[in-house]
Amino acid sequence: MKYKFLKSAVAGFALAVSGFANAAWIEINFADLTQNTQYANYAGVEFDLIGGLDSSGDPFVTTGGIHNSNNSWYPTAQILQFSFSTLVEEISFILDNYGSGNGSFWTAFGTDNSVLETGSFSSGGGAFSLSATNVAYIQFNNNQPSSNWNFQVSSFSAREIANVPEPSTLAILALGVMGLASRKFKKQA
């Protein structure tokens, strides 16, 4: 009977701490989504079109991927933005760029709109991996505010960052549990 409280305290502590480090992956293969459809969000990612000749509506998905256009072709928006419901890291994507040499680029931003990482893509696009952490959103930019330049993201993945408590928080929690357990034992003795 005297160990019942201790067992409960240890079980409660284990359950409380186990929820802190659960990080999930966001994985989107746009070919698997309903084709020829506009998407505002999917799998915890919000999609937006910004600037350019036509940024009305939501981005369009075809078998090739999600486009910087609301109809899969022209006219296009200048920016295709992915915003995340939680901070992410380990971002990778495949981007297909139509045309050549226009200086298109991507930029990862933090919650304070600070630039965390940027890179460029040219004719044909390619596969990219980012080293930035704590990314709140990423923008794919065709660098053509007054003309059309179509591109698409065919796949995207990122790891959500888990909320991990500081070691001092866990130490205080552990000391409190041990204090309660020792108090219980002193009363019984």
Secondary structure, DSSP 8 states (H G I E B T S, - for coil): -TTHHHHHHHHHHHHHHHTTT---EEEEEGGGS-SSEE-SEETTEEEEEEEES---S--EEETTEEESSSSSSSS-EEEEEEEEEEEEEEEEEEEEE-SS-S-EEEEEE-TTS-EEEEEEE-TT-EEEE----SEEEEEEE-S-TTS---EEEEEEEEEE------HHHHHHHHHHHHHHHHHHHHHH-
